[in-house]
Amino acid sequence: MSRTGPNPETEVFRSVEAGRIEPSWIASRLESWFPGHQRDLPWRQRRTPWRTLVSELMLQQTQVSRVAERFEPFMARFPDPDAMVSAGEDAVVAAWEGLGYYRRARLLHAAAVAIRDDHGGEVPDTVEALRSLPGIGRYTAGSIASIAFGRPAPIVDGNVIRVIARIDAIDAASDDPGLIEHCWRRAEGLAAAAESPGIVNESLMELGATVCRPGRPSCDACPLVDRCAARRAGIEDSVPRPKQPPQRELVHLHSILLRRGDRILLRRRPAKGIWAGLWELPSVESASRLEPEAVAAGLDFTVEGLRYVESFRRLLTHREVHFHVHEGRTRVRRGEWCDREEASTLGMSKPMRLLIDRRAWGVTD
């Protein structure tokens, strides 16, 4: 097949449409397979629309194992939308720490406000209403609508793309627009053919995560292997082709530890950009490493005795961040001077939290 980027109108996709496996057969196989093969995950143990919504937002671009560790403590703090609204956005962001992509925490809080104000405190039960909530797109709305309410709504994520591309033997990159559109059409057919759309959707995700994995799939354990076109063609290991990795922006973050007794000075990051709105040591961000004099000049207050301490690196999806840590003195009074307990309640990025724990409080584990 062509490697030049197929689209929905090409002969490649028309031939796939003509020879594809019947949705009813796939749906039936998946519905039979899922109950005995699903992972034991906390949001599956007790289903409610709110728990489903929270879990789906948490799972966006975050490993399942990390979400599984954090889910129940988070739900204990915010058992319903009203509790989340009452706690406030800062509390949600602080509880989100370690899950990354903190904008999702703010969107979740905004969704809770909308649920309270516009939907009587109840998670809406249609795709259209769900998509009106902050942070809820096509995939997440379909997932919540099907799993929580049994709606015949399709879903497409990376796992679903991989399963469908292999079933239909489509040799395209996983981010190819034609493949993605094909997968949405296939997913619509599967949801419409399913007796339990939520189970079919979860089964597709589970199959991609545990059996039809990238690289070498475990085809002998797959309930669809009998009719998998990629397996028949011997290309199951190579489709879909991986998308190009993102180019990381290089960022240098010069952070300054300033003490006043048992308190340290903290400031909130800007509302846009990396770790938007989270708390940190006063910092100067730049495209290259700065000398201490330039770091001091980049602050909006005066520091004395600025001394370099250490550097370390953290890789994010779209950025490579080099932390350069300094210590110094200041007479400034504005900002938040926090002790350890007060600092623990503020939302911070994980690298910043670890840095402060180690340097300010001597916590090494």
Backbone torsions as a table, in degrees:
resi	resn	phi	psi	omega
1	MET	NA	160.2	-176.6
2	SER	-65.6	143.9	174.3
3	ARG	-109.1	24.0	-175.7
4	THR	-101.9	17.0	176.4
5	GLY	86.4	76.2	-178.4
6	PRO	-67.0	159.6	174.5
7	ASN	-133.4	170.8	-171.6
8	PRO	-60.0	-17.6	-176.0
9	GLU	-96.2	-2.1	-177.3
10	THR	-77.8	164.9	176.9
11	GLU	-62.2	-32.2	179.6
12	VAL	-56.1	-49.7	-176.1
13	PHE	-75.3	-31.7	176.6
14	ARG	-65.8	-38.1	179.3
15	SER	-69.2	-36.0	176.4
16	VAL	-63.9	-44.7	179.9
17	GLU	-59.1	-38.5	-177.3
18	ALA	-69.4	-34.4	-173.7
19	GLY	-107.3	12.6	-173.1
20	ARG	-72.3	158.7	178.1
21	ILE	-70.5	144.0	179.8
22	GLU	-61.6	132.3	179.4
23	PRO	-57.1	-36.4	-177.4
24	SER	-64.0	-36.0	178.4
25	TRP	-66.9	-45.6	179.5
26	ILE	-62.7	-46.7	-178.0
27	ALA	-60.4	-43.2	-179.7
28	SER	-63.2	-44.0	178.5
29	ARG	-62.0	-44.4	-178.1
30	LEU	-66.5	-40.4	179.6
31	GLU	-64.8	-33.1	177.9
32	SER	-76.1	-33.4	-174.5
33	TRP	-77.7	-39.8	-167.8
34	PHE	-61.2	-45.8	-174.8
35	PRO	-56.6	-35.3	-177.7
36	GLY	-90.8	-2.9	-173.7
37	HIS	-129.3	0.6	-178.9
38	GLN	-72.1	146.1	174.7
39	ARG	-72.1	151.5	178.9
40	ASP	-84.3	94.0	-176.7
41	LEU	-114.4	144.0	-169.9
42	PRO	-60.8	-36.3	-179.1
43	TRP	-71.8	-13.1	176.1
44	ARG	-88.2	-15.5	-175.5
45	GLN	-75.6	-31.3	176.4
46	ARG	-142.5	111.9	-174.4
47	ARG	-92.0	125.1	165.2
48	THR	-140.3	157.2	177.5
49	PRO	-57.8	-40.5	-179.2
50	TRP	-66.3	-44.5	178.3
51	ARG	-62.5	-38.2	178.2
52	THR	-65.1	-44.6	179.5
53	LEU	-61.1	-47.0	-179.0
54	VAL	-63.0	-44.2	-178.8
55	SER	-63.5	-39.4	-178.9
56	GLU	-66.5	-39.0	177.0
57	LEU	-68.3	-38.0	177.7
58	MET	-63.6	-37.6	-174.1
59	LEU	-77.2	-9.3	176.7
60	GLN	-66.3	111.8	174.6
61	GLN	62.5	28.1	176.9
62	THR	-134.8	140.9	-178.1
63	GLN	-62.3	141.7	-179.4
64	VAL	-58.2	-40.9	-177.4
65	SER	-62.4	-37.5	179.4
66	ARG	-69.9	-41.8	178.3
67	VAL	-64.2	-39.9	-179.2
68	ALA	-59.4	-36.3	179.3
69	GLU	-69.8	-33.2	-171.0
70	ARG	-98.7	-14.0	-167.9
71	PHE	-63.7	-54.6	-174.5
72	GLU	-64.7	-43.0	174.7
73	PRO	-59.6	-37.5	178.5
74	PHE	-65.4	-43.6	179.9
75	MET	-68.7	-31.5	176.2
76	ALA	-64.1	-34.2	178.5
77	ARG	-77.0	-35.5	-176.1
78	PHE	-129.0	72.3	-173.5
79	PRO	-70.7	-15.2	179.8
80	ASP	-155.8	168.2	-178.2
81	PRO	-58.1	-38.9	-179.6
82	ASP	-60.4	-42.2	179.8
83	ALA	-63.2	-38.3	179.1
84	MET	-68.5	-42.3	178.5
85	VAL	-63.2	-43.2	-178.6
86	SER	-64.9	-35.5	-179.0
87	ALA	-69.0	-32.5	179.2
88	GLY	95.1	158.6	-175.7
89	GLU	-62.0	-41.3	-178.0
90	ASP	-60.7	-38.9	179.1
91	ALA	-66.2	-37.9	178.6
92	VAL	-66.2	-43.9	179.4
93	VAL	-63.0	-41.4	179.1
94	ALA	-63.6	-40.8	179.6
95	ALA	-70.7	-21.8	-179.4
96	TRP	-78.2	-11.0	-171.5
97	GLU	-51.8	132.8	-179.1
98	GLY	97.5	-13.1	179.5
99	LEU	-91.8	-13.7	176.5
100	GLY	73.5	173.3	-179.5
101	TYR	46.1	63.3	-170.1
102	TYR	-64.8	-16.7	175.7
103	ARG	-58.4	-30.6	178.6
104	ARG	-62.2	-36.1	179.5
105	ALA	-64.3	-40.9	178.6
106	ARG	-68.0	-39.4	177.2
107	LEU	-66.0	-37.1	177.5
108	LEU	-63.2	-44.1	176.9
109	HIS	-61.7	-42.8	178.1
110	ALA	-63.1	-37.3	176.5
111	ALA	-64.5	-39.6	177.5
112	ALA	-62.0	-40.1	176.8
113	VAL	-61.4	-45.6	-179.9
114	ALA	-64.1	-39.8	178.3
115	ILE	-62.5	-43.1	178.7
116	ARG	-66.3	-46.7	-171.9
117	ASP	-81.1	-34.4	-172.0
118	ASP	-108.4	-15.7	-174.2
119	HIS	-130.6	22.6	175.3
120	GLY	63.2	24.2	178.5
121	GLY	83.7	2.8	-178.8
122	GLU	-111.3	137.1	177.1
123	VAL	-62.4	126.3	-179.1
124	PRO	-64.5	155.9	-169.8
125	ASP	-111.1	11.1	176.8
126	THR	-120.4	155.3	179.2
127	VAL	-60.1	-42.8	-177.7
128	GLU	-61.3	-46.5	-179.5
129	ALA	-68.8	-38.3	178.4
130	LEU	-63.6	-39.6	-178.9
131	ARG	-69.7	-14.3	175.5
132	SER	-79.0	-12.3	-179.7
133	LEU	-80.5	144.7	176.1
134	PRO	-57.2	136.7	175.8
135	GLY	81.0	1.0	-177.0
136	ILE	-107.8	110.8	177.1
137	GLY	-102.5	-165.2	-174.1
138	ARG	-60.8	-47.5	-178.6
139	TYR	-65.2	-50.7	-175.5
140	THR	-64.2	-39.9	177.8
141	ALA	-62.5	-43.3	178.1
142	GLY	-64.0	-38.7	179.8
143	SER	-64.8	-48.6	-179.4
144	ILE	-65.0	-45.7	-177.3
145	ALA	-61.5	-39.7	-177.7
146	SER	-78.1	-44.6	-175.0
147	ILE	-74.5	-44.2	-175.6
148	ALA	-84.6	-28.8	-172.1
149	PHE	-126.5	0.0	177.7
150	GLY	71.2	19.3	179.5
151	ARG	-73.0	144.5	178.4
152	PRO	-79.2	63.6	-175.9
153	ALA	-105.3	136.9	-178.8
154	PRO	-81.6	159.8	172.3
155	ILE	-137.0	147.8	174.1
156	VAL	-143.3	117.8	170.6
157	ASP	-131.8	-170.2	-177.6
158	GLY	-59.9	-39.0	179.1
159	ASN	-66.6	-42.5	-179.7
160	VAL	-65.5	-41.7	177.7
161	ILE	-58.1	-43.6	-178.3
162	ARG	-64.8	-44.4	-179.7
163	VAL	-62.1	-48.1	-176.5
164	ILE	-69.1	-40.1	178.3
165	ALA	-59.7	-35.3	179.4
166	ARG	-78.7	-40.6	176.9
167	ILE	-56.2	-42.2	-176.0
168	ASP	-97.9	2.2	177.9
169	ALA	53.6	53.9	179.8
170	ILE	-97.5	115.3	-179.5
171	ASP	-89.3	87.6	-179.9
172	ALA	-148.0	161.3	174.9
173	ALA	-68.6	148.7	-174.8
174	SER	-65.1	-18.9	177.0
175	ASP	-103.8	14.1	177.6
176	ASP	-65.3	126.9	-177.8
177	PRO	-58.0	-36.6	179.1
178	GLY	-64.9	-42.0	178.3
179	LEU	-65.0	-43.3	-178.6
180	ILE	-62.2	-43.6	178.7
181	GLU	-65.1	-40.0	175.8
182	HIS	-59.1	-42.5	-179.1
183	CYS	-65.5	-37.0	176.8
184	TRP	-64.4	-40.7	178.0
185	ARG	-64.4	-42.6	178.3
186	ARG	-62.7	-43.7	-178.7
187	ALA	-64.3	-36.3	175.7
188	GLU	-61.7	-43.5	178.6
189	GLY	-64.5	-39.2	179.2
190	LEU	-66.4	-44.1	179.6
191	ALA	-63.5	-38.9	180.0
192	ALA	-68.6	-32.6	-177.3
193	ALA	-84.4	-13.5	-172.2
194	ALA	-78.4	143.7	167.6
195	GLU	-73.5	-35.7	178.7
196	SER	-127.9	89.7	-176.2
197	PRO	-57.5	-36.1	179.0
198	GLY	-63.1	-40.8	179.0
199	ILE	-67.2	-41.2	178.6
200	VAL	-62.5	-43.9	-179.6
201	ASN	-64.7	-45.9	177.8
202	GLU	-64.1	-36.1	179.6
203	SER	-65.0	-41.1	176.5
204	LEU	-59.0	-45.7	179.3
205	MET	-65.7	-41.8	-179.0
206	GLU	-66.4	-41.1	178.8
207	LEU	-60.9	-44.8	179.3
208	GLY	-66.7	-32.7	-176.8
209	ALA	-79.9	-32.2	-170.7
210	THR	-114.7	-23.4	-175.8
211	VAL	-121.5	-56.9	-177.1
212	CYS	-88.2	58.8	-173.4
213	ARG	-80.0	164.7	174.8
214	PRO	-60.2	153.5	178.7
215	GLY	79.0	-114.0	-175.2
216	ARG	-101.5	100.5	-179.6
217	PRO	-74.2	158.2	177.4
218	SER	-92.6	73.9	-171.3
219	CYS	-62.7	-32.4	-178.5
220	ASP	-64.0	-20.9	179.8
221	ALA	-97.5	5.2	-173.5
222	CYS	-90.9	131.0	179.2
223	PRO	-72.8	-9.5	-177.7
224	LEU	-107.3	5.6	-171.6
225	VAL	-61.7	-29.7	-176.9
226	ASP	-58.2	-30.5	-175.7
227	ARG	-124.8	19.7	-179.2
228	CYS	-76.2	116.7	-176.2
229	ALA	-68.3	-34.1	178.3
230	ALA	-67.1	-38.5	177.7
231	ARG	-63.3	-44.2	-179.9
232	ARG	-63.2	-35.5	-178.4
233	ALA	-84.7	-6.5	-180.0
234	GLY	73.4	24.6	-178.5
235	ILE	-117.9	19.2	-176.5
236	GLU	-63.4	-26.1	-179.9
237	ASP	-77.6	-17.8	-169.3
238	SER	-114.6	-6.2	177.6
239	VAL	-118.9	147.9	-11.1
240	PRO	-70.8	158.1	177.3
241	ARG	-71.2	146.6	-178.0
242	PRO	-66.8	147.7	174.5
243	LYS	-77.3	160.9	179.9
244	GLN	-68.1	132.6	179.2
245	PRO	-64.9	148.1	-179.1
246	PRO	-69.0	148.7	173.3
247	GLN	-81.2	125.7	-177.3
248	ARG	-85.6	133.2	173.5
249	GLU	-77.8	134.6	178.8
250	LEU	-86.8	124.2	-179.5
251	VAL	-127.4	133.3	173.2
252	HIS	-108.5	122.8	-178.9
253	LEU	-115.6	113.1	-178.4
254	HIS	-98.1	107.6	-173.6
255	SER	-108.2	141.1	-172.2
256	ILE	-122.1	122.1	176.8
257	LEU	-90.2	116.6	179.9
258	LEU	-121.1	128.4	-174.4
259	ARG	-113.0	151.0	168.0
260	ARG	-143.0	95.6	-172.7
261	GLY	64.5	-123.7	179.6
262	ASP	-96.2	18.0	-178.9
263	ARG	-115.3	152.5	175.8
264	ILE	-124.9	155.0	-179.7
265	LEU	-87.6	127.6	177.8
266	LEU	-124.7	151.2	176.9
267	ARG	-138.0	156.1	178.1
268	ARG	-88.0	136.5	177.0
269	ARG	-69.6	162.6	178.7
270	PRO	-57.7	160.3	-176.7
271	ALA	-71.9	-14.4	177.9
272	LYS	-126.1	155.0	178.0
273	GLY	101.4	-167.6	-176.6
274	ILE	-61.4	133.9	179.2
275	TRP	51.0	44.2	-173.9
276	ALA	-56.0	129.4	173.7
277	GLY	76.8	-1.8	178.2
278	LEU	-81.8	165.7	-178.6
279	TRP	-91.6	150.6	-178.2
280	GLU	-159.0	169.3	165.8
281	LEU	-64.3	149.6	174.7
282	PRO	-51.3	129.8	-170.6
283	SER	-139.9	154.4	174.0
284	VAL	-121.3	123.6	-177.9
285	GLU	-101.5	139.6	-179.6
286	SER	-153.6	168.6	179.6
287	ALA	-84.2	-13.3	178.2
288	SER	-142.1	166.0	-177.8
289	ARG	-71.1	139.2	-178.8
290	LEU	-108.4	149.9	171.5
291	GLU	-74.8	156.8	-178.4
292	PRO	-52.0	-37.5	-179.6
293	GLU	-63.6	-40.1	179.3
294	ALA	-70.4	-34.5	176.1
295	VAL	-62.0	-48.4	179.7
296	ALA	-59.8	-39.7	-179.5
297	ALA	-68.5	-23.4	-179.1
298	GLY	-81.9	-6.2	178.8
299	LEU	-87.7	159.6	177.1
300	ASP	-99.2	19.1	173.8
301	PHE	-148.3	169.2	-173.7
302	THR	-92.9	132.7	171.8
303	VAL	-120.3	152.0	179.8
304	GLU	-124.0	153.0	174.6
305	GLY	59.5	37.1	-177.1
306	LEU	-64.7	127.9	-174.6
307	ARG	-133.1	129.2	177.3
308	TYR	-71.2	139.3	-177.0
309	VAL	-116.4	-52.6	-175.5
310	GLU	-165.3	166.7	172.6
311	SER	-134.5	149.7	172.4
312	PHE	-153.7	167.2	-173.6
313	ARG	-124.9	144.1	173.2
314	ARG	-132.5	134.7	178.6
315	LEU	-100.5	122.2	173.0
316	LEU	-106.3	174.0	-177.0
317	THR	-58.9	-43.3	-174.8
318	HIS	-115.8	2.7	-177.1
319	ARG	-143.3	147.7	169.2
320	GLU	-111.6	111.3	-172.1
321	VAL	-105.9	122.8	175.0
322	HIS	-102.6	115.8	176.9
323	PHE	-89.2	132.3	174.4
324	HIS	-123.3	114.2	-171.3
325	VAL	-99.0	133.5	177.4
326	HIS	-127.8	159.5	170.9
327	GLU	-125.8	153.8	-179.5
328	GLY	-168.8	-166.2	179.9
329	ARG	-130.8	153.4	176.3
330	THR	-154.0	155.2	174.8
331	ARG	-103.8	2.4	-177.4
332	VAL	-63.3	143.0	179.8
333	ARG	-110.8	-20.3	-179.5
334	ARG	-74.8	160.8	-174.0
335	GLY	99.5	-176.2	-178.1
336	GLU	-104.7	111.5	173.0
337	TRP	-93.9	112.1	-169.7
338	CYS	-120.7	142.8	168.3
339	ASP	-87.0	-176.9	-173.6
340	ARG	-62.3	-42.0	-177.9
341	GLU	-66.4	-43.0	179.6
342	GLU	-65.0	-41.3	179.5
343	ALA	-63.6	-31.3	-177.3
344	SER	-67.5	-17.9	-178.7
345	THR	-91.0	-4.7	-176.6
346	LEU	-96.0	141.3	178.4
347	GLY	-72.3	126.8	179.2
348	MET	-136.9	157.3	169.7
349	SER	-67.2	154.3	-179.2
350	LYS	-60.9	-43.7	178.1
351	PRO	-60.6	-39.1	179.5
352	MET	-67.8	-40.3	177.8
353	ARG	-60.8	-46.2	180.0
354	LEU	-63.7	-39.7	178.4
355	LEU	-61.6	-48.6	-178.7
356	ILE	-65.7	-43.1	177.9
357	ASP	-57.3	-43.4	-176.7
358	ARG	-73.0	-47.6	-172.5
359	ARG	-83.9	-37.7	-175.1
360	ALA	-88.8	-39.4	-173.7
361	TRP	-113.0	-4.8	178.1
362	GLY	72.9	22.5	178.6
363	VAL	-86.7	122.8	-174.8
364	THR	-111.6	-7.4	-179.3
365	ASP	-102.5	NA	NA
